[in-house]
Amino acid sequence: MARTKLRVNQLADFTELKILVNHPMENGRNRDHNGQLIPANFIRSLQVFCNQTLVATVDLTGSVSKNPYFVMQLTKVQPGDQIRVSWEDNLGQSDNAELTIT
Amino acid sequence: MRRRQFLVLLRNLCLAPLLGSKLTSANEQFTQSLAELLQGQALTESAEILLTLPDSAEDGASVPLQFMANLPQVRSMRILVEKNPTPLSLAFFPQAGMRPYFSGRIKMAESCYVWLIVETHEGWWSSKRWVNVMKPGCGTG
């Protein structure tokens, strides 16, 4: 089950990187229909690498909307470069996705 | 500095019994988050950092936002929502190879100001925008 999807869009001055993660982003303050609190479960940290070099870190909280969708702008990306995005949530779950620029 | 910390502590102690009201506690949280971030350093409003948000959001559970900075050497960009129980919503740390630009979606508990706080090698810069929230994001924060 792929939870993380990447897409790039080569533009004149930069490369647009779109990241979509399938994640509930529960902040621990919501209740289910039985009135029980739903335990907090949100992505804590997300990292973007270009050819193994860290290009950005994002710290997230439960007040980011569920199924987070982010757009970033990478500079100096060449065909053949490898983009990798990885994340970890507060329960220790993690995932990553890779993409090679064409 | 030490005197200020003492004054803040004193104020918080005096305010503690009043914190039952939701409004006070939310704003208090925001002031506290901002103070923790700045550690006494100055925050200047800047037109060089841009925060784009809708004037009114239909659904507080998903408010689209976009921000960027026309400043050199951006270390961090943070989003604080004034009346969310957890004001600090996200922090973006662009490194070499990444533009100081970010777009995403956040939750908002109620209509309030959303702040963009940018840290560069020269200091701290801010920009804020008011957003009317039609339907609050339930359990938001």
gemmi code that builds the backbone of each chain (N, CA, C; Angstrom):
import gemmi

chains = {
    "A": [
        ("MET", (0.850, -1.193, 0.000), (0.000, 0.000, 0.000), (0.889, 1.248, 0.000)),
        ("ALA", (0.823, 1.941, -1.090), (1.643, 3.159, -1.169), (0.935, 4.285, -0.442)),
        ("ARG", (1.552, 4.780, 0.591), (0.932, 5.856, 1.358), (1.455, 7.216, 0.926)),
        ("THR", (2.561, 7.200, 0.212), (3.206, 8.458, -0.150), (3.345, 8.541, -1.657)),
        ("LYS", (2.849, 9.625, -2.225), (2.938, 9.801, -3.667), (3.689, 11.084, -3.991)),
        ("LEU", (4.565, 10.983, -4.993), (5.337, 12.153, -5.414), (5.060, 12.452, -6.868)),
        ("ARG", (5.156, 13.727, -7.198), (5.045, 14.123, -8.593), (5.910, 15.363, -8.780)),
        ("VAL", (6.624, 15.407, -9.903), (7.406, 16.619, -10.170), (6.945, 17.237, -11.475)),
        ("ASN", (7.170, 18.543, -11.528), (6.754, 19.323, -12.677), (7.902, 20.276, -12.998)),
        ("GLN", (8.586, 20.067, -14.131), (9.725, 20.913, -14.479), (9.230, 22.251, -15.016)),
        ("LEU", (9.554, 23.331, -14.313), (9.157, 24.665, -14.767), (10.428, 25.437, -15.141)),
        ("ALA", (10.241, 26.648, -15.665), (11.383, 27.402, -16.190), (12.495, 27.614, -15.149)),
        ("ASP", (12.130, 28.106, -13.959), (13.155, 28.476, -12.967), (13.353, 27.447, -11.861)),
        ("PHE", (12.442, 26.535, -11.750), (12.531, 25.591, -10.635), (11.737, 24.328, -10.959)),
        ("THR", (11.837, 23.358, -10.071), (11.076, 22.127, -10.226), (10.040, 22.070, -9.109)),
        ("GLU", (8.807, 21.911, -9.489), (7.741, 21.831, -8.504), (7.638, 20.396, -8.010)),
        ("LEU", (7.655, 20.219, -6.693), (7.540, 18.889, -6.103), (6.224, 18.811, -5.341)),
        ("LYS", (5.383, 17.864, -5.721), (4.100, 17.695, -5.045), (4.141, 16.409, -4.231)),
        ("ILE", (3.740, 16.507, -2.988), (3.785, 15.354, -2.081), (2.381, 15.118, -1.533)),
        ("LEU", (1.908, 13.891, -1.645), (0.607, 13.537, -1.081), (0.799, 12.317, -0.190)),
        ("VAL", (0.406, 12.447, 1.074), (0.552, 11.337, 2.015), (-0.825, 10.930, 2.519)),
        ("ASN", (-1.084, 9.641, 2.513), (-2.331, 9.115, 3.039), (-2.161, 8.908, 4.544)),
        ("HIS", (-2.673, 9.850, 5.342), (-2.472, 9.786, 6.795), (-3.630, 10.480, 7.515)),
        ("PRO", (-4.158, 9.903, 8.632), (-5.322, 10.512, 9.298), (-5.038, 11.853, 9.965)),
        ("MET", (-3.794, 12.105, 10.392), (-3.433, 13.350, 11.085), (-4.401, 13.659, 12.237)),
        ("GLU", (-4.597, 12.676, 13.106), (-5.475, 12.869, 14.273), (-4.708, 13.608, 15.365)),
        ("ASN", (-5.347, 14.628, 15.948), (-4.639, 15.410, 16.966), (-4.924, 14.943, 18.389)),
        ("GLY", (-5.770, 13.923, 18.542), (-6.047, 13.398, 19.882), (-7.191, 14.105, 20.584)),
        ("ARG", (-7.833, 15.075, 19.902), (-8.935, 15.803, 20.523), (-10.293, 15.414, 19.936)),
        ("ASN", (-10.267, 14.587, 18.910), (-11.530, 14.154, 18.297), (-12.066, 12.902, 18.986)),
        ("ARG", (-13.392, 12.733, 18.927), (-14.025, 11.548, 19.494), (-14.683, 10.735, 18.395)),
        ("ASP", (-14.693, 9.417, 18.587), (-15.386, 8.572, 17.602), (-16.880, 8.563, 17.949)),
        ("HIS", (-17.712, 7.817, 17.198), (-19.158, 7.886, 17.440), (-19.584, 7.283, 18.768)),
        ("ASN", (-18.692, 6.562, 19.465), (-19.004, 6.054, 20.800), (-18.568, 7.024, 21.887)),
        ("GLY", (-18.059, 8.185, 21.491), (-17.633, 9.169, 22.471), (-16.232, 8.936, 23.017)),
        ("GLN", (-15.543, 7.960, 22.450), (-14.169, 7.686, 22.893), (-13.197, 8.597, 22.156)),
        ("LEU", (-12.195, 9.069, 22.888), (-11.184, 9.909, 22.236), (-10.378, 9.066, 21.242)),
        ("ILE", (-10.177, 9.594, 20.065), (-9.337, 8.916, 19.075), (-7.894, 9.296, 19.389)),
        ("PRO", (-7.025, 8.302, 19.611), (-5.648, 8.647, 19.984), (-4.944, 9.467, 18.895)),
        ("ALA", (-4.071, 10.354, 19.365), (-3.331, 11.205, 18.423), (-2.488, 10.348, 17.496)),
        ("ASN", (-2.511, 10.672, 16.239), (-1.689, 9.980, 15.247), (-1.428, 10.953, 14.107)),
        ("PHE", (-0.256, 11.573, 14.151), (0.058, 12.555, 13.111), (1.526, 12.465, 12.724)),
        ("ILE", (1.826, 12.882, 11.520), (3.209, 12.888, 11.043), (3.972, 13.964, 11.796)),
        ("ARG", (5.110, 13.581, 12.335), (5.898, 14.514, 13.115), (6.931, 15.230, 12.260)),
        ("SER", (7.536, 14.434, 11.379), (8.650, 14.998, 10.644), (8.677, 14.433, 9.236)),
        ("LEU", (8.933, 15.292, 8.274), (9.007, 14.884, 6.876), (10.288, 15.463, 6.295)),
        ("GLN", (11.019, 14.623, 5.545), (12.275, 15.088, 4.976), (12.300, 14.902, 3.473)),
        ("VAL", (12.925, 15.852, 2.802), (13.071, 15.780, 1.360), (14.570, 15.724, 1.039)),
        ("PHE", (14.958, 14.697, 0.231), (16.349, 14.531, -0.161), (16.454, 14.632, -1.675)),
        ("CYS", (17.572, 15.208, -2.128), (17.868, 15.202, -3.544), (19.249, 14.573, -3.675)),
        ("ASN", (19.326, 13.413, -4.313), (20.586, 12.653, -4.409), (21.231, 12.460, -3.040)),
        ("GLN", (20.471, 11.990, -2.073), (20.916, 11.695, -0.695), (21.247, 12.940, 0.116)),
        ("THR", (21.122, 14.143, -0.474), (21.392, 15.360, 0.287), (20.073, 15.939, 0.781)),
        ("LEU", (20.052, 16.265, 2.081), (18.825, 16.821, 2.661), (18.570, 18.213, 2.080)),
        ("VAL", (17.402, 18.421, 1.509), (17.086, 19.760, 0.983), (15.993, 20.466, 1.792)),
        ("ALA", (15.238, 19.717, 2.568), (14.246, 20.373, 3.428), (13.735, 19.427, 4.496)),
        ("THR", (13.400, 20.010, 5.645), (12.745, 19.281, 6.731), (11.448, 20.019, 7.037)),
        ("VAL", (10.393, 19.286, 7.322), (9.149, 19.920, 7.758), (8.727, 19.244, 9.052)),
        ("ASP", (8.518, 20.046, 10.093), (7.970, 19.535, 11.343), (6.469, 19.762, 11.306)),
        ("LEU", (5.717, 18.700, 11.551), (4.273, 18.812, 11.456), (3.619, 18.533, 12.800)),
        ("THR", (2.350, 18.949, 12.935), (1.579, 18.682, 14.146), (0.201, 18.154, 13.730)),
        ("GLY", (-0.627, 17.908, 14.735), (-1.981, 17.443, 14.471), (-2.871, 18.503, 13.851)),
        ("SER", (-2.399, 19.729, 13.740), (-3.256, 20.749, 13.120), (-2.916, 20.957, 11.646)),
        ("VAL", (-2.282, 19.951, 11.054), (-2.164, 19.915, 9.601), (-3.299, 19.003, 9.133)),
        ("SER", (-3.988, 19.384, 8.066), (-5.158, 18.634, 7.605), (-4.811, 17.188, 7.272)),
        ("LYS", (-5.824, 16.310, 7.374), (-5.569, 14.903, 7.088), (-5.237, 14.698, 5.605)),
        ("ASN", (-4.572, 13.604, 5.313), (-4.028, 13.345, 3.977), (-3.255, 14.551, 3.447)),
        ("PRO", (-2.159, 14.898, 4.124), (-1.426, 16.118, 3.794), (-0.972, 16.156, 2.333)),
        ("TYR", (-1.126, 17.327, 1.753), (-0.703, 17.577, 0.384), (0.159, 18.831, 0.403)),
        ("PHE", (1.428, 18.674, 0.006), (2.359, 19.793, 0.050), (2.936, 20.063, -1.331)),
        ("VAL", (3.224, 21.315, -1.583), (3.934, 21.689, -2.804), (5.176, 22.463, -2.395)),
        ("MET", (6.319, 22.069, -2.957), (7.584, 22.761, -2.686), (8.262, 23.074, -4.000)),
        ("GLN", (9.289, 23.913, -3.940), (9.998, 24.308, -5.158), (11.487, 23.995, -5.034)),
        ("LEU", (11.955, 23.048, -5.853), (13.356, 22.651, -5.840), (14.121, 23.432, -6.910)),
        ("THR", (15.336, 23.821, -6.581), (16.174, 24.493, -7.579), (17.212, 23.492, -8.061)),
        ("LYS", (17.789, 23.752, -9.216), (18.934, 22.987, -9.712), (18.705, 21.485, -9.741)),
        ("VAL", (17.617, 21.048, -10.298), (17.399, 19.608, -10.443), (17.630, 19.225, -11.895)),
        ("GLN", (18.463, 18.191, -12.126), (18.792, 17.741, -13.484), (18.115, 16.393, -13.754)),
        ("PRO", (17.909, 16.075, -15.045), (17.417, 14.734, -15.350), (18.375, 13.687, -14.773)),
        ("GLY", (17.827, 12.638, -14.206), (18.652, 11.603, -13.593), (18.792, 11.778, -12.085)),
        ("ASP", (18.499, 12.977, -11.570), (18.564, 13.213, -10.123), (17.460, 12.427, -9.424)),
        ("GLN", (17.784, 11.996, -8.226), (16.824, 11.211, -7.474), (16.245, 12.014, -6.310)),
        ("ILE", (14.923, 12.076, -6.258), (14.234, 12.788, -5.176), (13.648, 11.735, -4.243)),
        ("ARG", (13.885, 11.919, -2.947), (13.317, 10.977, -1.991), (12.622, 11.760, -0.877)),
        ("VAL", (11.441, 11.316, -0.486), (10.702, 11.934, 0.609), (10.438, 10.858, 1.644)),
        ("SER", (10.750, 11.143, 2.897), (10.453, 10.169, 3.939), (9.789, 10.880, 5.110)),
        ("TRP", (8.953, 10.144, 5.843), (8.294, 10.749, 6.996), (8.170, 9.736, 8.114)),
        ("GLU", (7.934, 10.269, 9.321), (7.718, 9.424, 10.493), (6.620, 10.047, 11.330)),
        ("ASP", (5.699, 9.216, 11.864), (4.645, 9.782, 12.707), (4.920, 9.529, 14.187)),
        ("ASN", (4.025, 10.042, 15.038), (4.247, 9.973, 16.487), (4.140, 8.551, 17.021)),
        ("LEU", (3.585, 7.612, 16.248), (3.494, 6.225, 16.687), (4.642, 5.386, 16.120)),
        ("GLY", (5.578, 6.038, 15.478), (6.748, 5.333, 14.970), (6.575, 4.748, 13.580)),
        ("GLN", (5.405, 4.945, 12.983), (5.216, 4.475, 11.609), (5.957, 5.414, 10.665)),
        ("SER", (6.425, 4.855, 9.565), (7.128, 5.705, 8.613), (6.956, 5.161, 7.205)),
        ("ASP", (7.270, 5.985, 6.255), (7.193, 5.580, 4.856), (8.097, 6.499, 4.056)),
        ("ASN", (8.446, 6.049, 2.858), (9.173, 6.953, 1.974), (8.838, 6.629, 0.530)),
        ("ALA", (9.102, 7.583, -0.323), (8.833, 7.423, -1.743), (9.989, 8.028, -2.522)),
        ("GLU", (10.282, 7.424, -3.676), (11.406, 7.882, -4.489), (10.949, 8.147, -5.911)),
        ("LEU", (11.698, 9.009, -6.559), (11.335, 9.375, -7.922), (12.604, 9.857, -8.627)),
        ("THR", (12.785, 9.423, -9.870), (13.944, 9.882, -10.634), (13.475, 10.892, -11.678)),
        ("ILE", (14.163, 12.021, -11.714), (13.799, 13.083, -12.660), (14.103, 12.616, -14.088)),
        ("THR", (13.149, 12.802, -14.970), (13.374, 12.393, -16.368), (13.547, 13.625, -17.260)),
    ],
    "B": [
        ("MET", (16.300, 40.770, 31.048), (15.740, 39.486, 30.624), (15.187, 38.710, 31.815)),
        ("ARG", (15.989, 38.668, 32.891), (15.558, 37.888, 34.045), (14.315, 38.527, 34.667)),
        ("ARG", (14.322, 39.859, 34.645), (13.197, 40.606, 35.190), (11.946, 40.313, 34.365)),
        ("ARG", (12.135, 40.247, 33.032), (10.986, 39.985, 32.156), (10.420, 38.589, 32.418)),
        ("GLN", (11.324, 37.623, 32.555), (10.860, 36.251, 32.812), (10.041, 36.200, 34.092)),
        ("PHE", (10.551, 36.961, 35.095), (9.859, 36.987, 36.380), (8.469, 37.602, 36.216)),
        ("LEU", (8.407, 38.681, 35.434), (7.131, 39.368, 35.228), (6.135, 38.466, 34.496)),
        ("VAL", (6.658, 37.713, 33.517), (5.784, 36.808, 32.762), (5.242, 35.725, 33.691)),
        ("LEU", (6.132, 35.204, 34.531), (5.745, 34.165, 35.481), (4.672, 34.693, 36.424)),
        ("LEU", (4.895, 35.904, 36.912), (3.971, 36.543, 37.841), (2.603, 36.732, 37.182)),
        ("ARG", (2.646, 37.201, 35.918), (1.409, 37.433, 35.183), (0.653, 36.113, 34.979)),
        ("ASN", (1.428, 35.063, 34.595), (0.796, 33.764, 34.363), (0.142, 33.235, 35.634)),
        ("LEU", (0.829, 33.446, 36.783), (0.271, 32.983, 38.048), (-1.019, 33.720, 38.363)),
        ("CYS", (-1.020, 35.031, 38.084), (-2.218, 35.829, 38.354), (-3.350, 35.423, 37.431)),
        ("LEU", (-2.997, 35.087, 36.191), (-4.012, 34.770, 35.189), (-4.537, 33.348, 35.320)),
        ("ALA", (-3.756, 32.499, 35.990), (-4.094, 31.075, 36.038), (-5.561, 30.785, 36.369)),
        ("PRO", (-6.123, 31.439, 37.394), (-7.523, 31.120, 37.713), (-8.486, 31.537, 36.607)),
        ("LEU", (-8.065, 32.473, 35.753), (-8.962, 32.988, 34.717), (-8.942, 32.122, 33.464)),
        ("LEU", (-7.993, 31.183, 33.420), (-7.758, 30.472, 32.173), (-8.869, 29.499, 31.783)),
        ("GLY", (-9.887, 29.403, 32.619), (-11.015, 28.543, 32.293), (-11.682, 28.947, 30.993)),
        ("SER", (-11.738, 30.244, 30.754), (-12.367, 30.718, 29.517), (-11.519, 30.328, 28.321)),
        ("LYS", (-12.175, 29.814, 27.289), (-11.490, 29.255, 26.134), (-10.671, 30.309, 25.399)),
        ("LEU", (-11.270, 31.494, 25.283), (-10.643, 32.574, 24.534), (-9.293, 32.942, 25.148)),
        ("THR", (-9.294, 33.138, 26.464), (-8.078, 33.538, 27.146), (-6.998, 32.484, 26.967)),
        ("SER", (-7.385, 31.205, 27.159), (-6.365, 30.163, 27.147), (-5.768, 30.019, 25.747)),
        ("ALA", (-6.619, 30.175, 24.700), (-6.104, 30.043, 23.345), (-5.092, 31.149, 23.039)),
        ("ASN", (-5.434, 32.373, 23.412), (-4.523, 33.471, 23.150), (-3.256, 33.356, 23.979)),
        ("GLU", (-3.430, 32.867, 25.199), (-2.300, 32.673, 26.092), (-1.317, 31.668, 25.481)),
        ("GLN", (-1.882, 30.575, 24.923), (-1.076, 29.545, 24.260), (-0.261, 30.154, 23.137)),
        ("PHE", (-0.916, 31.033, 22.373), (-0.270, 31.653, 21.223), (0.887, 32.537, 21.683)),
        ("THR", (0.621, 33.395, 22.659), (1.651, 34.296, 23.176), (2.839, 33.496, 23.685)),
        ("GLN", (2.523, 32.395, 24.357), (3.567, 31.552, 24.939), (4.411, 30.893, 23.849)),
        ("SER", (3.742, 30.356, 22.801), (4.459, 29.709, 21.698), (5.392, 30.694, 21.017)),
        ("LEU", (4.894, 31.911, 20.821), (5.677, 32.933, 20.138), (6.890, 33.313, 20.991)),
        ("ALA", (6.659, 33.447, 22.292), (7.745, 33.825, 23.196), (8.818, 32.744, 23.240)),
        ("GLU", (8.388, 31.467, 23.231), (9.340, 30.352, 23.248), (10.205, 30.349, 22.002)),
        ("LEU", (9.578, 30.718, 20.897), (10.256, 30.731, 19.612), (11.303, 31.839, 19.559)),
        ("LEU", (10.903, 33.019, 19.985), (11.751, 34.203, 19.816), (12.835, 34.314, 20.876)),
        ("GLN", (12.609, 33.746, 22.023), (13.582, 33.818, 23.122), (14.040, 35.257, 23.358)),
        ("GLY", (13.110, 36.175, 23.342), (13.433, 37.564, 23.639), (13.919, 38.379, 22.459)),
        ("GLN", (14.105, 37.740, 21.283), (14.559, 38.495, 20.114), (13.400, 39.245, 19.469)),
        ("ALA", (13.752, 40.299, 18.728), (12.722, 41.156, 18.138), (12.067, 40.488, 16.938)),
        ("LEU", (10.777, 40.769, 16.752), (10.026, 40.274, 15.603), (9.539, 41.491, 14.821)),
        ("THR", (9.893, 41.559, 13.539), (9.533, 42.720, 12.724), (8.568, 42.298, 11.632)),
        ("GLU", (7.554, 43.112, 11.412), (6.630, 42.828, 10.330), (7.317, 43.152, 9.004)),
        ("SER", (7.170, 42.281, 8.020), (7.887, 42.476, 6.765), (6.967, 42.263, 5.575)),
        ("ALA", (7.136, 43.102, 4.555), (6.349, 42.952, 3.330), (7.038, 41.986, 2.378)),
        ("GLU", (8.248, 41.549, 2.729), (9.014, 40.642, 1.872), (8.644, 39.185, 2.075)),
        ("ILE", (7.822, 38.924, 3.078), (7.355, 37.555, 3.249), (5.856, 37.533, 2.984)),
        ("LEU", (5.455, 36.595, 2.184), (4.074, 36.578, 1.715), (3.344, 35.352, 2.223)),
        ("LEU", (2.173, 35.591, 2.761), (1.325, 34.521, 3.259), (0.000, 34.615, 2.521)),
        ("THR", (-0.371, 33.570, 1.820), (-1.623, 33.585, 1.062), (-2.603, 32.592, 1.673)),
        ("LEU", (-3.761, 33.107, 2.023), (-4.819, 32.302, 2.629), (-6.147, 32.843, 2.119)),
        ("PRO", (-7.194, 32.022, 2.108), (-8.493, 32.591, 1.718), (-8.987, 33.554, 2.798)),
        ("ASP", (-9.739, 34.603, 2.408), (-10.310, 35.530, 3.397), (-11.313, 34.807, 4.277)),
        ("SER", (-12.049, 33.888, 3.652), (-12.944, 33.081, 4.470), (-12.856, 31.638, 4.001)),
        ("ALA", (-12.768, 30.759, 4.993), (-12.611, 29.341, 4.693), (-13.925, 28.629, 4.990)),
        ("GLU", (-14.389, 27.851, 4.053), (-15.635, 27.083, 4.219), (-15.504, 26.092, 5.362)),
        ("ASP", (-14.425, 25.333, 5.349), (-14.254, 24.232, 6.279), (-12.920, 24.379, 7.029)),
        ("GLY", (-13.031, 24.536, 8.362), (-11.838, 24.718, 9.177), (-10.937, 23.495, 9.211)),
        ("ALA", (-11.436, 22.362, 8.754), (-10.628, 21.146, 8.775), (-9.600, 21.139, 7.647)),
        ("SER", (-9.797, 22.003, 6.667), (-8.882, 22.028, 5.537), (-8.818, 23.439, 4.950)),
        ("VAL", (-7.870, 24.212, 5.455), (-7.693, 25.579, 4.979), (-6.400, 25.634, 4.163)),
        ("PRO", (-6.511, 25.905, 2.849), (-5.302, 25.932, 2.035), (-4.452, 27.155, 2.364)),
        ("LEU", (-3.140, 26.975, 2.407), (-2.274, 28.126, 2.613), (-1.005, 27.971, 1.789)),
        ("GLN", (-0.370, 29.102, 1.556), (0.812, 29.164, 0.717), (1.689, 30.252, 1.306)),
        ("PHE", (2.981, 30.012, 1.394), (3.826, 31.114, 1.863), (5.183, 31.091, 1.193)),
        ("MET", (5.804, 32.256, 1.119), (7.123, 32.376, 0.520), (7.833, 33.583, 1.104)),
        ("ALA", (9.140, 33.645, 0.921), (9.918, 34.763, 1.442), (10.849, 35.277, 0.351)),
        ("ASN", (10.885, 36.587, 0.180), (11.849, 37.190, -0.746), (13.055, 37.688, 0.029)),
        ("LEU", (13.549, 36.861, 0.921), (14.668, 37.244, 1.773), (15.779, 36.222, 1.598)),
        ("PRO", (17.050, 36.654, 1.701), (18.143, 35.691, 1.579), (18.326, 34.876, 2.860)),
        ("GLN", (18.883, 33.695, 2.702), (19.252, 32.818, 3.821), (18.125, 32.584, 4.828)),
        ("VAL", (17.048, 32.022, 4.326), (15.931, 31.693, 5.208), (16.265, 30.405, 5.965)),
        ("ARG", (16.188, 30.468, 7.281), (16.481, 29.273, 8.099), (15.220, 28.484, 8.375)),
        ("SER", (14.167, 29.186, 8.703), (12.934, 28.466, 9.016), (11.719, 29.325, 8.707)),
        ("MET", (10.612, 28.653, 8.433), (9.348, 29.339, 8.198), (8.310, 28.585, 9.012)),
        ("ARG", (7.602, 29.307, 9.866), (6.630, 28.633, 10.737), (5.245, 29.241, 10.598)),
        ("ILE", (4.245, 28.389, 10.772), (2.856, 28.842, 10.735), (2.261, 28.691, 12.127)),
        ("LEU", (1.751, 29.802, 12.663), (1.083, 29.785, 13.962), (-0.360, 30.265, 13.787)),
        ("VAL", (-1.276, 29.477, 14.311), (-2.688, 29.845, 14.230), (-3.097, 30.335, 15.615)),
        ("GLU", (-3.493, 31.608, 15.684), (-3.670, 32.286, 16.966), (-4.593, 31.555, 17.936)),
        ("LYS", (-5.732, 31.049, 17.450), (-6.696, 30.484, 18.396), (-6.778, 28.960, 18.366)),
        ("ASN", (-5.809, 28.296, 17.749), (-5.778, 26.841, 17.835), (-5.210, 26.425, 19.191)),
        ("PRO", (-5.696, 25.304, 19.751), (-5.151, 24.832, 21.032), (-3.645, 24.604, 20.957)),
        ("THR", (-3.158, 24.141, 19.794), (-1.723, 24.046, 19.550), (-1.410, 25.046, 18.438)),
        ("PRO", (-1.002, 26.253, 18.803), (-0.865, 27.294, 17.770), (0.153, 26.949, 16.681)),
        ("LEU", (1.308, 26.400, 17.073), (2.334, 26.093, 16.074), (1.863, 24.916, 15.226)),
        ("SER", (1.612, 25.203, 13.952), (1.006, 24.212, 13.093), (2.055, 23.446, 12.302)),
        ("LEU", (2.989, 24.157, 11.699), (4.072, 23.480, 10.986), (5.294, 24.369, 10.896)),
        ("ALA", (6.439, 23.734, 10.740), (7.703, 24.453, 10.610), (8.449, 23.886, 9.411)),
        ("PHE", (8.836, 24.752, 8.502), (9.490, 24.360, 7.260), (10.928, 24.869, 7.298)),
        ("PHE", (11.884, 23.954, 7.063), (13.301, 24.320, 7.113), (13.942, 24.072, 5.750)),
        ("PRO", (13.920, 25.066, 4.863), (14.524, 24.855, 3.555), (16.056, 24.908, 3.639)),
        ("GLN", (16.707, 23.979, 2.938), (18.177, 23.967, 2.874), (18.579, 24.405, 1.463)),
        ("ALA", (19.890, 24.375, 1.188), (20.340, 24.703, -0.159), (19.672, 23.747, -1.142)),
        ("GLY", (19.153, 24.283, -2.251), (18.472, 23.444, -3.225), (16.958, 23.496, -3.104)),
        ("MET", (16.469, 24.223, -2.107), (15.024, 24.342, -1.914), (14.669, 25.814, -1.773)),
        ("ARG", (13.652, 26.255, -2.515), (13.216, 27.648, -2.409), (12.421, 27.873, -1.136)),
        ("PRO", (12.465, 29.090, -0.586), (11.642, 29.371, 0.601), (10.179, 29.542, 0.221)),
        ("TYR", (9.579, 28.455, -0.208), (8.185, 28.443, -0.642), (7.543, 27.175, -0.120)),
        ("PHE", (6.288, 27.263, 0.277), (5.603, 26.078, 0.773), (4.109, 26.251, 0.567)),
        ("SER", (3.455, 25.156, 0.236), (2.007, 25.179, 0.095), (1.443, 23.929, 0.745)),
        ("GLY", (0.352, 24.077, 1.491), (-0.246, 22.938, 2.174), (-1.633, 23.280, 2.691)),
        ("ARG", (-2.157, 22.435, 3.570), (-3.480, 22.663, 4.131), (-3.428, 22.479, 5.637)),
        ("ILE", (-4.074, 23.387, 6.367), (-4.068, 23.301, 7.830), (-5.495, 23.288, 8.378)),
        ("LYS", (-5.582, 22.964, 9.697), (-6.883, 23.002, 10.379), (-6.960, 24.289, 11.197)),
        ("MET", (-8.150, 24.851, 11.276), (-8.357, 26.048, 12.102), (-9.584, 25.870, 12.971)),
        ("ALA", (-9.422, 26.141, 14.291), (-10.522, 25.940, 15.238), (-11.580, 27.017, 15.098)),
        ("GLU", (-11.176, 28.255, 14.824), (-12.133, 29.352, 14.684), (-11.499, 30.500, 13.924)),
        ("SER", (-12.316, 31.499, 13.601), (-11.824, 32.663, 12.869), (-10.752, 33.375, 13.699)),
        ("CYS", (-9.606, 33.625, 13.105), (-8.535, 34.312, 13.821), (-7.419, 34.677, 12.858)),
        ("TYR", (-6.351, 35.232, 13.402), (-5.178, 35.537, 12.597), (-4.308, 34.292, 12.429)),
        ("VAL", (-3.736, 34.149, 11.231), (-2.728, 33.132, 10.988), (-1.421, 33.879, 10.771)),
        ("TRP", (-0.388, 33.481, 11.490), (0.905, 34.158, 11.430), (1.922, 33.317, 10.677)),
        ("LEU", (2.720, 34.004, 9.874), (3.895, 33.388, 9.270), (5.104, 34.022, 9.944)),
        ("ILE", (5.943, 33.187, 10.547), (7.135, 33.680, 11.230), (8.353, 33.129, 10.479)),
        ("VAL", (9.179, 34.018, 9.964), (10.343, 33.602, 9.182), (11.615, 33.988, 9.923)),
        ("GLU", (12.549, 33.031, 9.997), (13.836, 33.304, 10.625), (14.906, 33.333, 9.542)),
        ("THR", (15.646, 34.435, 9.460), (16.788, 34.505, 8.547), (18.025, 34.765, 9.393)),
        ("HIS", (19.192, 34.867, 8.741), (20.411, 35.128, 9.515), (20.372, 36.525, 10.133)),
        ("GLU", (19.441, 37.374, 9.645), (19.372, 38.739, 10.175), (18.353, 38.911, 11.289)),
        ("GLY", (17.468, 37.950, 11.452), (16.487, 38.080, 12.518), (15.166, 37.413, 12.194)),
        ("TRP", (14.124, 37.886, 12.860), (12.800, 37.274, 12.748), (11.822, 38.222, 12.080)),
        ("TRP", (11.054, 37.690, 11.155), (10.110, 38.504, 10.389), (8.731, 37.874, 10.458)),
        ("SER", (7.718, 38.720, 10.409), (6.368, 38.169, 10.514), (5.414, 38.786, 9.506)),
        ("SER", (4.350, 38.066, 9.280), (3.261, 38.523, 8.444), (2.031, 37.783, 8.936)),
        ("LYS", (0.886, 38.449, 8.961), (-0.300, 37.747, 9.451), (-1.500, 38.073, 8.584)),
        ("ARG", (-2.436, 37.154, 8.580), (-3.671, 37.345, 7.809), (-4.861, 36.842, 8.603)),
        ("TRP", (-5.949, 37.584, 8.498), (-7.182, 37.183, 9.178), (-7.946, 36.198, 8.294)),
        ("VAL", (-8.428, 35.122, 8.887), (-9.237, 34.166, 8.140), (-10.555, 33.945, 8.880)),
        ("ASN", (-11.661, 34.110, 8.164), (-12.978, 33.790, 8.718), (-13.250, 32.320, 8.480)),
        ("VAL", (-13.525, 31.594, 9.552), (-13.797, 30.174, 9.410), (-15.294, 29.943, 9.544)),
        ("MET", (-15.920, 29.403, 8.485), (-17.367, 29.196, 8.485), (-17.746, 28.016, 9.381)),
        ("LYS", (-17.060, 26.871, 9.137), (-17.351, 25.659, 9.905), (-16.053, 25.255, 10.597)),
        ("PRO", (-15.999, 25.380, 11.936), (-14.743, 25.090, 12.626), (-14.298, 23.647, 12.415)),
        ("GLY", (-13.006, 23.439, 12.275), (-12.451, 22.090, 12.180), (-12.628, 21.428, 13.523)),
        ("CYS", (-13.449, 20.381, 13.628), (-13.801, 19.870, 14.947), (-12.617, 19.167, 15.598)),
        ("GLY", (-12.434, 19.472, 16.884), (-11.293, 18.937, 17.620), (-9.982, 19.414, 17.056)),
        ("THR", (-10.004, 20.562, 16.442), (-8.824, 21.058, 15.744), (-7.701, 21.423, 16.683)),
        ("GLY", (-6.525, 21.313, 16.172), (-5.403, 21.827, 16.951), (-4.240, 20.924, 16.803)),
    ],
}
model = gemmi.Model(1)
for chain_id, residues in chains.items():
    chain = gemmi.Chain(chain_id)
    for i, (resn, *xyz) in enumerate(residues, 1):
        res = gemmi.Residue()
        res.name, res.seqid = resn, gemmi.SeqId(i, " ")
        for name, pos in zip(("N", "CA", "C"), xyz):
            atom = gemmi.Atom()
            atom.name, atom.element = name, gemmi.Element(name[0])
            atom.pos, atom.b_iso = gemmi.Position(*pos), 0.0
            res.add_atom(atom)
        chain.add_residue(res)
    model.add_chain(chain)
structure = gemmi.Structure()
structure.add_model(model)
structure.setup_entities()
